[in-house]
Amino acid sequence: MKQSKKITFFCTAMLASMTLFAANDLMSNQATQAVKAATSLTVSSSINSYILSSKFAVSNVTKELHTFSMFNYSTSDKKPNGIVFHYTDNPNNYSARNEADYEINGGWQDAFVHTFIDAGTILNIHDTDFGSWGGGPKANARFVQFELVTARNREEFAKSINNAAWYTASMAVKYNWTLTPATVNGGGTLWTHYDVTNYLGGTDHTDPIAYLAKWGYDTTQFMDLAKYYYSEMANQGNFDKVALTTNGLEIRGWHAAATTEGKNHSFLIVLDADTNREIARYQISRTVRNDVAKFYPKLYGSMNSGFEYNIPLSTNITNHRIKIISRYSSAANGNSDYVDFTSPSYNFSKNYSSFDSVKRDGYALNVRGWHAADGSVNRPYHYIILYNDTDNREITRTKVDNYVRNDVAALYSDVYNSDKSGFSTSFKLDPSLSGKKIRVLSRYSDSATGNGNNVDQWSKEYQYEFNQNVGSVDSFQTSGSSIHVSGWNAADASYNKNYSFLFLMDQSGREIKRYSINRTSRPDVLKFYPNIYNSINSGFSLNIPMSTQLSGQKVTVKLRYSASSSGNSNYVDTDFSKQYQLPTLQKENKGNLDSARVIDSNISLRGWHAADNSYLQPYRYLFLMDSKTKNEVARFPITSVSRPDVALFYPMIFNANMSGFALNIPLKAEISNRDLNVMVRYSDDIRGNGNTTDYWLNGNFKF
């Protein structure tokens, strides 16, 4: 029977599974990372998953210390710098008690370890501050050592591994190790007897590798589980709030560590972060933190880990970067035997702002935003100032009263006055500012006029210009009898110019035709150009009838805002350079009779007729013609029907998209049993005479 030795560390039972819960103030920074490690295993393992899902409790450590041979470790600090994992290799003994008794009753003279572990027991029989005889001379001089006892089934194996992983983590916490695997050069803190044989020598054992493999387990999975528990036991804490308030520097958070037992004096210490010089220290009383206790149920002192304190403001704080230390100490002055948890650096010269909205409404400029600054302490006067960046001079200023901005407070909780940092004001602007660049300044001052000791924030992203004029022709399409034009145009100078026009210009830049247009809502333009006057109502959409005046022209588009209903005075123009080729009219004449049949006592005729000349001939007729004499038998008015297929095939013929017809003609005696042709006509006469464009459709018919 292989024997080993053990360790001394007291701890109560611990749940193997933790429930992650929402607690906004519980953690951030270091604590967040610790919780992530403690609530998830990184290595795939069915055994580890089984342990957590089964919520196995860790067994209490039973101390029964014996003085087999009390010798110090050979390390520089006389403390162990790692742990060796053994397996008893006794397939017929499932009891840590029985294995330990063998050593206690004399077997120790050959070998002994610190601790024996089975599914329900962690039995520590030798003080871990002293070495043991379990792994050869080199390992004995460096490591705590424990033996895992044989399990009879998967559940017993899982429970014993759970105990062993927790015990390994507890040793890492006690002796301040980071859990790392053994290395060939003697590094690492988690060793197996196999590692000792291969990397240090002085022994020839290879346990527990084969035993773990029997259960589909290995040392990588064991390391992962041990780290899970280590993250619960280590030095944990969080500074939930470190912020300047009207009551001083408010410090709120929690701190708990496994090694704080007996350290009954608590302090908050303020350090200069750049020099590490102590600025001040304050003895504090810890407060109850149920949320921390729920998150770290086995971390010593987690229930009473909280702290809340307001430190008086001073120039040593507001003019420096500082750190805060939470300290437990056994000394009344806190200067010895202590455990610290240190905050990140806090910069109390922070100065943040946002000009959320700088929008023009006519000749008013509305400014809204927030400004949070540590430097606003003792600077109670808040001004918003308009500055002419072109002429390098102030235009005007107004004093504002701050209002609550909970969103800013949530984002910048550590900045003084972030909770009441909002501002909103409006300025009347002189039209002479057109063409100038304007910037906005937010200022906290200790002077009632805003001219004293100041903390400023410029609207660097807002160099506001009052002569912007932008637009786009989104669509220019010829379809049938009209031209469709749509787009948008926004101009600062359109203020008080309430009439809008679209011009078609020829290649020489002369006006061909102008059209009055109604502006439409364009929220997309407002989003992209929020600072251009009335960009929300910058859209337009217009259908222009084709005419001989436009036929075959190459045109450009001009848009105009005007104060005149005729558009001839007090206006601002936007010219677009892209040229558009308009179709040439009076050229094409096409048609087809798709179907001709008798249905009941009616003749059904379906087809289409498209002609460029039809732009001057709005009246349509269908004629039944005697096929021999070519004389008219009867005529019928046509109501136009949409034919997108024709428009697709003949896109340049005027009115192709509305070229269709569908007639049902009563089968009368003068029509019946005659040889007929079908002719269709466009005419400028309401009766179908006058100027006409005819098209004879295919085929002879007898109905």
N, C-alpha and C positions, 0 to 999 in steps of 0.2 A: 504494500500500500504506500503510494506517494504521499508525503506529508509536506506542509509549509507553515508560514506564520502570519500574524495579523496586525491590526491597526486600532487606534483609540480615538473615537470621535463620537460625541453624543448628538443625536438629532431625533426628532419625533417623526412619526409616519407621515408620508407625503403622497398626495394624489398624483397618479401618473398622467392624468389627463386634465387639461385646463380649458376653460371656456373663454374665448375671446369676447369681450364685451365693449360696448361703446362708452368711452369716458373721455370727453374732450380735453380735460385738463390733466389726464393721467400721464401722458407721455409725449415726447417728441425728442429729436436729436438722438442721444445715446440710448434713451429708454425705448424708443421706437424700434431700434435695431435689436435690442435685447428681447423685446416681446416677439418680434418676428422669428428670432431663433428659437424662442421657447415654445412657440405655438405651432411649429412645423418642423418635420424631419426632412432633411435634404437628400437622404440616401434611401432608395427603394428597398423596403424590407417587409416581408409579410409578418415576421415575428414582431418587429417594432410596431407595425400597424395594429397587430393583434393586442399588444400590450396596451396601447393607448385607447383603442376602442373598447377593451375590457375594463378599463379604469382600475387596473390593479394598484392597490396601495403598497407603498414601500414599507418594509418591515422596520420596526424600531431597532436601533443599534443596542445590543446587549453588551455591556462592558464587564469583562471578567479578567482583569489584567494580572498577568503572572510575570515574575522576574526571572525568566529562563536564563537570559544572558543579556545584561544591560550594557550595550556598547554604542558609542556615538557614530553617526554617519561621517564619512570622510569628506563631505562637501565643505565648502568654505564657510557656510553659515551653520553647519552642523544640523541642517534640516534636510529631509528627503527632497529630491528634485524629480521624482517620478514614481510610478507605481507599476508593479509586475502582476499580471493576470496569470494565475495557475489553475490547473484542473487536477483534482485528486486522483483521477484515473482508477477509481475503485467502483466498478460497475454494480457491486452488491451493497453499497452503503449510500443511502440517500439523505443522511442526517449530518448537518453541520455540527451538531452537538457531539455525535459519536466520533467524527473526525477530530474535533478539537480535544476531546477527552484522551484520544490516543497520544497526542503531543503532551497534554498536561500531565499524563501519568507516566512520563519518562521518554516518550518518543522524541521530545524536544531536543534531547542530547544528540540526536542525529540530524534533525532538521525541524525548524518551526517557522511559521509565518505569523503575520499580525492578526488576520481575520479569516474566518470561514463563513461561506455564504451558501444557503440553499433557498428553496422556494418560499420559506416562511421565516428565515432567520438571518440576521447579520450579527455574528458572534465575534466580538473583538477580545482577543486573549493576550495581546501584547501591545504595549504603548508604542504608538507610531512615531513618537519623537526619538525612538531608539531603533537601531537596526535589528534585522532578523536573519535566520539562516535558511533561506528558501530557494535561492537562485544562483548560488555560486558566489565566490568572494567579491567579484566586481559589482554584481547586482546588489549583494547584501549591504555593501558600503554606501549605496546610493538611494535605494528604493523602498517604499512601502510595498508590502506583498500580501496578496489574498488568494485563497483557494476557493474555486467554485466546485460544489459537490454535485454528484451525478443526479440527473432528473429521470423520473420513470416515464414521463409522457410530455407531450408538447406544452401543456399548461404549466407543469412544474418547471420546465426549461424556461418558458417565458417569464415566470415569476422570479426565478433565480437570476436570470439575466437582468431583469428590471432592478432587483436589489443591487446587483454588482455594478450596474451603470450609475445608479444613484450614489453608491458608496465611492466609486471612482471620482465622480464630480465633487463629492464632499471633501475628498482629500485635495483635489485641485484648488478648491476654495480655501481650505484651511492653510495650505502651504503656498498659496498664491502662484499656482502654475497656470499656464495656458495649455489646454489639452491639444497635444500634437502627437503624431505617430512616431515610433522609434525609427532612428536612421542608422545607417551603416557606420557613421562616424561617432556614434554614441549619443546623438542628440535625441530630442523628443521626450515626452513625459508619459505616454502610455505604451507599456512594453508587455509582451507575452514572454513565457519561458522560452518559446521558440526564438524570439528576437534576441534574447540574452545569449542563447547558444550560438547563434549565427553572427552577432555583432560584437559581443563582449567576450564570450568564451568562459571557461571555468566551469562549464556544465554541459550536458549533452541532451537535455530534455527538449521536446518539441511541442509540449502542450501549450494552449488548449486547442490548437488548430483543428486536429482531426475530430475532436469532440464537438466543436462548434459546427463543423461541416456536416456532421451527422444530422443536425437539425436545420440544415440549409442556412446557416448563419456564418458570419465572419467578423474579423476585427474592425473592418470599415463600418459595418452596421452598428457594432458595439460602440465605436467612437461617436457615431451620430447620436445614439441614445444618451451617452454620457454627456455630450455637449448640451443636449436638451435640458438635462437637469442642472448642469453647470450654470446655464443662463438664468435659472431661477435663484440660485444661491449667491451669485456674485454680487458685487457692489453696484446697486441700482439706484437710480434717482432721476428726477426731472425738475427743472425750473419752469413751472407752468407759466409764471408771469414775472418779469423783471421790467418794470415800467415806471416812468416819471408820472406822478399824479399830483393833484393839489395837496395831498397829504404827505408827500415825500416820495422816496423811491420805494415802490411797493414790490416786495419779494414774496412769491408764493410758490410752493412746490412740495416735493417729498424726497426722502432719502432713506434707504434701508440697506443693510449689508449684513452678511452672515457672521462677520467677525466683530460686531458691535456689542456683543454680550459683555456686560460689566463696564461698558463705557457710558456712564450715566450723565455726562455733561455735554450739552449740545450748543453749538455756536453757528452763527453766520458771520463770515469774514469777507470784507470787501478789499480787493486787491487792485492796484493799478496794473492793467493788463500788459502794458509796455515795459514796466520796470519790475513787476512782481512785488512791488513794495506794498505792505499792508497799509490801507487807509484807515480802516476801523474794524472792530469786531464787536459782536453783540451776542450775549448769552440768551438763548431762547428756550422756550418750552415746546416740546413736540405736540402735534395735534393728531387726532384720530383721522385715518384715511381708509375708510371701508373699501373704497375702490381699489386701492393698492393691495390691501389684504386679500381681496378677491382675486386679483391678478397674480399675486405672489403668495399663495397660502403657506408656503414652507420657508419663505425668506424671513429670517429673524428680524423682529421689530417692524414688519411691514404695516401692522395695524396702527401703530403710533409713530408713523414715519413723517407726518406732515409738518410743514412750517409756514407761518404767515408773519410778515414783519414789515413795518414801514420805517425806512431809514431817513432821517432828516436830510433835506437837500443841501448840498454845499458845492462850491466851485471845484472841489476835488473830485466830485462825481460828474457834474454837468459838463466839465471841460476835459474829460478823460475817457478813454476806453477802460472799462473795468471788468473784473471777473468776481464771481461770488463763490465762496466755498461753504458747503454744508459739512460740519465736522461733528463727529462723536469722539469724546475723549474720556479717559479715566481720571484725568487731571482737572482740578477745579479751574485752572487758568487756560486749559486747552492746549498746552504746549508740549505734551508728551503722550505717548500711547494713544494715538488717534487714528481714525479712519475718515478720509476726506472724499467728497464728491464735488468736482469742480464744474462750474458752468462754462459755457462758451463765452467769448468776449462780447461785451455790450458797448456799443458806441453811442454815447449820449450827446453827440453833436449831430444827430440825424435830422435831415431836413428833406421832406418829401412833399410833392404836390401833384395835382392833376387839374388841368383846365379842361373839364369834361365837355363843355360846350361853349364855343365862342361863335355866336351866330348873329348875323345881321338881319334885322327886320326893318326894312326901309332905311331910315337914317338913325336907327337905334342899334347899338351893339349890346347884346345880352351875353353876360359872362357868368358861367356857373362852374363850380369845381370844389376842390378842397386843398388845404395846406396844413400839414401836421409837422411840427418842428419842436425838437427838444429846446431849442433856443427861444421858444415863445414863453418860457418861464420868465416871469417879471417883465414881459413885453406885452401888455394887455391890449394895445391898439392895433387893429387890423385894417389895412388899406389895400384896395385894388387900384392900380395906377395904369392909365393908358399912356403909351410912349410912342412917339413918332420916330421910327427907326431910320427913316429917310433923312429927316432934318435934325436928328439927334437932339430931341427935346421932349419934355413931358407935355402931354395934351391936357389931361385932367386926372383927378383922383377922387375917390369916394371912400368913406369909412364904412366898414361892413360889420354886422354882428354875426358871429359864427352860429351855426346850428348843428344839430346832432347828425353824425354820419356813422351809423353802426357798421356799415360795410368797410369803412376805412379802419375803424377800431378793430374789427375782426382781422384785417390784413396786417395792420401795424399796431398791434396791442402794446408794443414796447416803446412807442413814441408818445411823448407828452402831448396832450390835447387831441390825439387822434380821434377820440370819441366825439369831440365837438369841433370838427375842423372844416365843416362845410361853409360855403359862401355862395351868394347869388346877388348880382347887381346888374344895372342897365345904364348905358351911357348914350347921350344924344350926340350924334356925329355930324360935323359940318361937312356939307357936300364937297367943300374944297379939298377934303382929304383924298378925293379920288386920285388914284395913281400913287398914293403913299403906302409905305409898309408900316403896319402897326404891330406892336408887341404889348403884351399884358404882363404886369408885375404884381405879385402878391407879397405883402410886406407886414411883418410884425415889428412893432416899434415900442420903445419905452416913452415916446413923446406923443402927446395928444394930437400933434399936427402931422405925425409920421416922419419927422425929420431928425430923430435922435439916433439912439443905438439900435440898429435894425437887423433883422434876419429876412433875407429876400429870396424869392423864387421867380425866375423869369419863365414866360411861356415860350421856350425855345422852339417848340414845334409849331407855334402860331406866329408866323410873320404874315399878318393879314393884309392883303391887297384889295383895294376897293375898285379896281378896274378890270376884274376878271371877266372874260367873255369866251365861253366855250360852247360847243355843240357837236351834233353828229346827225348825218342823214343815214338813219339805220336801214331804210329800204327805199328803193326807187324802181318800180316795176310797171311795165306796160301790160295791161290785161284787157283785151277786148276793146271797149269804147272809151277806156279811161286810163289815166296814169295814176298809180298809187304812190304817194310820197309820205314817209313817216320818219320821225326822229325827235330830237330835242335841242333846245338852245337856252342857256342860262347866262344872264349878263348882269353884273352889278349896276350898270347904268340904266337898267330897265325900270328902276324905281320911278313911279308916277307916269310911266309910259304904258298905258292900258290897252293899246291896240296892237295887234300882231298881224304880220303879213309874210307870205312866201312869194318870192319872185323866181321866175324862170328867165335866165339871162342867156343871150347868144354868145358866140365865140369872141366877139369883140367887146363883151362886157356891157352890152346894151340890154335894157329891159325888153323882154318879149311880152310878158304878161305877169300881173300880180294877182294874188288871191288872199282874201281875208281869212285868217285861221283862228280857231279857238284853241287855247292852251289846255292841256290835259295833265293829270297827275303823273309824276314820275318819281316814286319813292326810291328807285335805284339810283337816280341822278342825285337826289338829296343825300343819300348815304355816301356817295363818292365825292360830292361837292357840297358839304353841309354849310360852307361859309359864303357861297354865292347867293345873292339875293334871289328869293323866290324859286330856287332850283326845284322845289317840290312840284311846281306847276309849269315846268319847262317843256312838256311834251307837245307833240302835234301829230295829226294824221289827216291826210287830205286826198281826195279823189279828184283829179283834174280831167275834164272832158277833152278828148282828142279833137283837133281842129286842123284846117288847112294851114293856119298860122304856125302850128307846131310841127306839121308834117315834115319828116326828114331832117329836123334840126338837131344839132349838137348843143346841149344846154348845160348850164350850171345852176346851182340853187343858191339863193340869198334869203336870209331870214332877217326880219326887222321888228323891233319894238318901237312904237311911236306914241307921242302924246296927242297926235292928230288922227281923226277918224279916217282921213284920206291917206295917211301914212307919208305925207309930204313934208313934214316939219318936225323938229325936236325928236329925233330918232337916233337909235343905235343899231348898226347893221352887223351881221355875221355872214361872211362870204365863204362858200365851200368850193374848192377848186376842182373837184372831180367832175368830169364831163360824162353826160349820158346821151346816147344816141336814140332819138325818137324814130319810130317807124314812118316810112313814106306811105301816104294814103293813095287811093285811086289806082290801084295796081292789080290786086288779086281778086278773083271772083270764082269761088269754088262751091260745090254742093254735091249732095248725094241723096237718092231716095232709098232709105234703108229697107222699108217694107211697104207693100201695098196689097191689101186683102179685104175681102168682104166678110164682115162679122154681122150676123143677123141681117138687118136691112140697112146697114151703114158700111161705107167704104172707110177703112182705117189707113191713113197715110202717115208714115213716120220718116223723118230725114233731117237734113240740115242744109243751110245756105249761108256762107260767109263771104262778104265783099267789102273791100276797102272803101268804096264809094258810099257805103251805107251810113257813114258818119253824117252825111247830108240828107239821107233818105230814111227817116225814122219809121215809115209805114211799110208793112209787109203783107203780101198777098200770095195765095196759091191759085193757079189757073189750071183748069182742065181744058185741053186744046184738042180739036179734031185732028187726028194724026194725018189725014189726007189733005185737008184744006188749010190746016194750021190756023183755023179760026177759033176764037174763044167759045167754049161751050158754057163754062161757069167759072166764077172767081169767088174766093173765100178769104177773109182776113186771117192773118196768122198772129198768134200770141207767141212771143219768143220763149224758147225753152233752153235751159242751161245745157251746154255740151262741153264739159271739160276735156273730153277725149279729142274733140276737134281743136280746141285751144292748144292742147299739148302738141298736136301734129302740125298745126298752122299757127304758131304763136304770134307771127307778125301780121296776120290778117286782122283788120279791125273787126271787132265784135265777134270773133270766132268763139269766144266762150259762151255767148248767148245766141248762137246761130241755129239752134234746134227748132223743130216744129213737130206737132202731133195733132192731126185733124181727124175728126170723125164726120164724114159727109153723108147725108141721107141719100140713099140709092133711089133717085127719082127717074121718071120715064125718059127725060132728055139725056140722061147719062147712061142708062142701062143699055147694054148690048151694043155699045159703040166702041170703035177703035180710038183710043185717047192717048195723048201725051200729057205729062205733068210739067208745068213751068212755075218757078217761084220768082218773086219780084220784090225789090226794095224801091220805094217811091217817095218823093217829097210831097205827094198829094195824098190827102186823107182817103180819097176814093180809089187810089192805086193808079192814077194817070200821071201826067206831068213828066218830070225827069225821073227816069227809072233805070234800075240795073237788074236785068233778067238772067235767069239761068235755067236751061232745059235739062230736066233730070232724066236719068237713064231709063230706056224701055218704052214699049207700047203696051197699053193695057185695055182689056175689054172686061167690063164689070157686069 
